[in-house]
Amino acid sequence: MRALLVTSAGVTCAMALTLPLATSATAAPTPDLHSASSRPPSTTPASPGAGPPAVRAGAAEPAGSTQSLPLAPLAASSDRVAGAPSVQGLPQRDARPFSLVGVVWDDPEAELHGTVQVRTRATGTTRWSEWQDIETHNAEHAADLGSAEREGRTVRGATAPLWVGDSDGVEVRVRPHSPEESDHHEHAEPSDHHGSAQPQDRAATPVPLPEGLRLELVDPGEDPAPEPARSAPTGRSAPTGRAAATPAVFADTPSTAAVLPEALTAEVAAASAVNAELAELGATAIPALTQKETLESVNAAPGAKPYIGPRPKIITRKGWGADEKLRERNFAYTKTVKAAFVHHSATGNNYTCKQAPSVLRSIYRYHVKSSGWRDFGYNFAVDKCGNIYEGRAGGVSKAVLGAHTLGFNTNTMGIAVLGSYGSTNPPAAAVTAVSKLTAWKLGLFGANPKGKVTLVSGGSNKYKAGVKVSMNVISGHRDGFATECPGARLYKKLGTARTSSAKLQGR
């Protein structure tokens, strides 16, 4: 396989198929409040992305922790049907401060047919929230079946995470559905060519809750300290997406031959170096460019008129405080980017834009430490104020393999709008940000935001593996998987996003 060369940083990426694990940066002091998904340190020799010990020493990583609490049957209700699975949960209890919650279980293939509700207490008060629902159908946001990320790790079943704000008390209950409720809540719309089982084929017996239910309480840690503004690199041209794309599936993160800035760990430098054509090493944001500047920065063929929108400002992983020691060291790529899938994070709308980096750090930790994924699932995130964030590591202009749309992660990108938009309209700023991001990123790969594209399913509850599907270049998650995501209100705005994105490209 070919090596991926990051020229401006003077580093190379050797191709690898192994995925060394990154261990948790925190450990718990008590048995029932321990760091979730803890694994023994990797015995693999230091990869190129690990960096020399002298670089790692003294450079602080963002704080944060996960408390993982096993659920147990709650007191039997007088109206519970004999023989039916019991309600599980946790009675009211104190906890170390946390801001995001979710429920995980042992088998990632098992579905949680039931409702999950949580109430929390604001830190330092006696004020408890109302009961809040946690979205249980989260399997559709995951690595594809049969992929190294899915099969080579300790992946768990998981609900969507829910942002609850700074809290130090929690109560949770998980109630299993009756067979009738399970049929009613079935997301799939079966048909012969989709290959899904008909509801009447399932045994009419109560479906027990998955084994190993645990409540995950995530503390995102403090925001990174503000840094002096950095200027964009000059005299360097960024490759087009087509030139930057790599046919490799997995690539080692780069190691730097030059001296790293003192404040950067090797892991942070590796995640930043793949954006070195776009911003200075260690930058907290990739600056916006006008369309003229964007076109001048790409290697277009002489006389060609590529349709590429102006590059928007993108807050980097360093900018939102990603702990680079959590993710796996190696980056994962596909060949190109043919389409964009728009999602909502289903984490609720009770966050401020100032809190968005904390929400991202919480989701990131939940994806990696609680769910067992290799990194943050989405390629990009957008908050309610229209700020755009780098998601999964590997380079914002590159074809990075994500874990966002089960069955359609290959040759696509995933954009998560932070919030829940089933019954709430997405802010106009967020929709505009999706248009700007797709106009630029899809343009790098020659994709028309108003066009159609044929994708091959890797297997989902809507399209069986190998089925060729015609989709919009900008699609909603529900177009590839029978799900409510990205929420009915956000889904209705995708037509506007397609039109605006194509206009920004000059079409």
Helices and strands as residue ranges (DSSP letters): E 4-6, G 7-9, E 11-13, H 53-56, E 65-70, E 72-73, E 88-105, E 114-122, E 132-134, H 148-151, E 157-158, E 162-176, H 179-184, G 199-201, E 214-219, H 241-244, E 250-251, H 266-273, E 285-286, H 291-297, E 314-315, H 317-320, E 331-332, E 339-344, G 353-355, H 356-365, I 366-370, E 380-382, E 388-390, E 412-417, H 428-444, E 452-456, E 468-472, E 474-476, G 477-479, H 488-491, H 494-505
